[in-house]
Amino acid sequence: MTQGPAESPQAETLSATPPGDADQRHAPLPGMPDRRRAHIADAALLSVAVVWGLNFVVIKDAIADTGPMTYLLWRHILGAIMLAAVMPRTVGEIRRRDWLHGVVLGGCLFVAFATQTIGLQWTTPGKSGFITSLNIVMVPFLYWVVARRSPGWLQIAGAALATVGLGFLSLRGGFGMGRGDLLTLVGALGFAGQIVATGFFASRTRPAVLALTQILAAAMLFVVVTPFVEHVTVDFGASAWAAIIWTAASGTVFGFVVQAWAQKSTTSTRAAVILGLEGLFAGIFGVVFGLDALTLRFTLGATLILAGVIVIEAVPGRGGEPNPADALPRAD
């Protein structure tokens, strides 16, 4: 989730539609048939997945100039400002309890983005994208630990497929993982934690408020922590600043706004499957820009991970329970 709220911003990864909003999810726009609106929504979500996939390449190039934590610091500051600017009314709706939720979610995002972006220094955009997409596979099992609701056997099968794919993609001789892939895997767990936590908060807080508070909280964490691990500066090239502005605008603002609109017109499952394609697009762009090699091992691993993600999202939880990975906006 470069993912990512995920906010997923990914990524910035957000949450399940509140139960009270379920009946409004598919309310048609005036003058537009439901089916046409759903197709437009799916196309809009696909554009988000494409942008998120491209951003893995953009970030890989940017952090060579800025350092990963400095990049994340400025990206989250700008992203928070941009998001607040497009949702000015939401700022006035934030209550004390909302800030508590935002700090929990922002903490998950901080861990997820920090480990994912630091790991990107030692892995490729394609591998990072596919490993990050494993957050969708992790969610039902993390939810199992927290809520004591076990996943169904199809979800277990999907997780097994994705795990085998991860092995093809990342394991080296002696069954060891490179540090970049391992850090990215920790980042995927952080995004999964953010999705699960949002599932508990979504029925009590509006999605827009959750999005804004968690991005603000994550930005503040980067402000506090980054000076202790990197020299914070604004003195880097125009291309690095362009990357920061682009990823803040596309990963945070564009990703959130499109998801918030699109998921009123399509199902959460369809949205999650489409957004899960970010790993595929990260691989495609990685190959196009010469940062990933299209080997048989890479192709097989990526295919198995993608298959696992689709199986996890395409089937309901055990006993027909909704899949907790059916998430609203994140900012990758």
N, C-alpha and C positions, 0 to 999 in steps of 0.2 A: 503495500500500500504504500506508493511514494508519497506511496504510497502512501494518503492518507491518508481531517477526520475523514484525513483518511480522514474525520473529523468525520482514513482509510483511510486522509488525508484522511485508493485507498485512498486510511490511510494514514488522520482524520478519517477513521472508520466509525459511523454512528449506529442507529439502533432500530429495533423493531417498532412498527407503527403502534401507537397506543391503542388498546382495545376499543376505546370509545370512538376512534377515528376509522375503524375498520370498514364501516358502512359507507364512508365517504371516499374511500380510496379510488373507486372507479367512477366517481361522478363525472359525467361527460361535460366537456366544455360546450357552451352554446353554439349550435350550428355545426358541430363536428361529431360524426358517428363514433361510437366507442372503439370500434376496430381500427379505424384510421388513427384515432388519437393514440391507441396503444402502440401501433406501428411507429408513429412519430416518437413516442416516448422511448421505445426500444432503440431506435436509431440515435436518439440523443444520448442514451446511456452508452451505446457503442462508441460514440465520439469521446466520451469521458474515458473509457477503457483504452482507446487509442492514445489519447493525450497522456494518461498515466504511464502507459508502456513507453512512450517516447521520453518521458521525464527521467526514466532510469539512465538513459544515454546522456541527457542534458546534465543530470546531477553528477554522473561519473566524471564528466569533463570539468564541471564547475569546482568540485572539491579539490581538484589538483591545484587550483589557484588559491582557494579560500581556506582550506581545511574543513573537515566535515562539520565540526561543532559551530564554527563561525558562520558557515553557510546556513545551518539550521537556525541559528540565532536570528539572522536578518530575514530569512524566509518566513519564520513564524511571526516576527514583529510586523512585517509588511502584510502578511496574510491576515493577521488579527485586525489591522487597521482597515484593510480592504473589506473584510467581511462585516465589520461594524459599520462601514460606510454604506454598504448595500442593504443593511438591515438596521437602520437607525432606531426604529421603534422597539426592536428586540432589546436594545441596551437598557431602555427604561423599564423593561419587564423583569429584569433579573432580580431574584430574591436571595436572601442569605442561604437558604437551603440549596438553591441552584448553584451557588459558588462551591458548596461542599461537593456536589455531584461533579462539577467541572474540574475540581482539583483531582478527584479520583481518576476521571477519564483523561485529564491532561497529563497526569503522572504516567498512565499507561502509554499515551502517545509519546511522551518524552523518552521513555525506555525504548519503545518500538522504533522511532525515527532515529534516535542516536545510534543504536546498535546496527540498524539496517544501513545507515549512511556511512558509518565508520567501516562496516564490513564491505561496502561497495568499493573501498580502496583496494581490496585484495580479491575481488571476484568480478565477474563480468555482468553487464546489465541484464542479459538474458537469464543467467542463473539466479541473480538476485530477484528478478521479477517472478520466476516460477517458484522459488523457495518462499518468497513473501506470500504468494497465493495460498500457501499451506495454512495460513491463518483460518481460512474457511473450513479446512479439514479439522483443525484443532478445536474449533468452537463447541461442537456437540460434546466432546470429551471433557473440555474444561467446564462446561455447563453441568455435566454429569458429576464432577467433583464438587461443585458449588451447590447445586440444587438437588442432588441425589436422584436425577432422572436419567436413566441409562439410554444411550442411543440405540436405534434399531440395528438389525444385522446388516442391512444394506449400507448404512452409514459406516459401520465397522469395515465392510468390504471396500468402500470408497477410501477410507483412511489407509487400508492395507495397500491399495493400488498406489496412492500418493506416496506412501513410505518407500515402496519399491522404486518408484520414480525418483525420489530424492536420492536413493542409493546410487542409481545409475548416473544421476546428475553430479553428485558431490563426492562420493566416496573415492578415496585414492588407494594405492597399494597398502596393505595392512589394515584396511577398513578404517582409515582415519579421514576426518574432514578438514579441509583447509579452514584457516581462521576466519576468512571472509564469509564462507558459507555458514560456518557455525554461528557467527555473530548475526547473520541475516536470519537464521532459524530462531534465534532469541528474539529478534525483532518481530517475526511472525507471531510468536507467542504473545508478545506485547500487544499487537493488534487484536489477537483473539481475546485477550483479557479485556480490552477496551470494548469490544462488541458485546461480550457477556455482561460487563458492568452496565453498559448502556441499556441492555434489556431489562435490568432491574429498575433503572431510573426513568425509562421512557414514559411509563404510565402516569408519572407525577410531574413531568417537566416537558414543555413543548420542545420538539426537535430543534427548532431554530435556536432556542435558549441553550440547549445542551451543546450544540455546535459551537456557538460563540464562546461560552464559558470555558469549554475544554481547550479551545485554541488559545484563548487568553492565558489560561493556566499553564499550558505547555510553553507559551512564549516567555512567561515569567520564569519558569524553571530554566530555560535556556539562558535567560539574562543572568540568573544567579550562578549557574554552574559553569558556563563557557569560559569566563575569565580565569578560572582555576585550571583549565586544561589546555587552553589555546590563547595566543595573543590576539585579542579582539581588535580588529581594524576595519576601516572602510577603504583602505588603500589597496584595491585590486582592480584588475582591468575591466573594461566596458563589457566584455563577453561574460565575465563572471557576474556582474551586476544584472546583465540581461537575463542570465539563467535564474538568478534569485527572483527577479520580478516576474518572469514567466512562470516559474513553478509555484510561486505564491498565488498568482492570479489563476492559473489553470488548475493546480492541485487543490487549493483551498476554496477560492470563490467560485470558479466555473464548476468544479466538481460538486460543491454543495448545492448551488442553485439549481443545476440540472437535475440532480438526484431528488431534491425536495419537490420539484415539479413533476418529474417523470414517474415517481412512485405513487402519485395520485392517479395514474393512468394505466399502470401495469402492476403485476403482482410482485411481491418482495422476492419470491424465488426466481422469477425471470430476471429481475434486476440484479440479483446477486450472481447468477450464472453469467450474465453479460459482463458485469464488472470484473468477474473472475478471469475474463479473457485478457486482463492487463498483462499477465505473465506471458501469454502468447505473443502479444504485441511487443513486449520488452525483448523477447527473443528475436522476433523479426527485425526490429530496429537495431538490435545488437549485431546481427549478422550483416545487415545492410551497411552499417557504419564500420564494419570490420573489427568489432570488439568481441564478437562471439564466433566460434568456429562451428559450422553446421556438420558435426560428426554424427555417426550412427548412435553413439552413446548419449549425446546431448538430445537428439531427436527422440529417442526412446524414453529417456527420463522425463522430458518435458511432456510427452504425450500421456504418460502414465499419471503424472501429477494433474494434468488438465482433466483426464478422465475421472480421477478421484474427486476433484472439486465438483464436477458436474453431477456425479453420483450423490455426493453429500447434499448438494443443493436441490436436486431434482426429486428427492423423495422426502416424505414427511418423517418426523421423528417417531419414536416408538409409540404405538397406540394412537397414531394420528396427531400427536402433538406437533405444534408448529416448530419448525427448525429455528433454533436461537440464532443461527447465522444469517437469518433473513434481516439484513441491516438497512437502515436508512443512511443518510449521507456520511461519508468519511472523506478525508482529504489526503490522498496519497501524494 
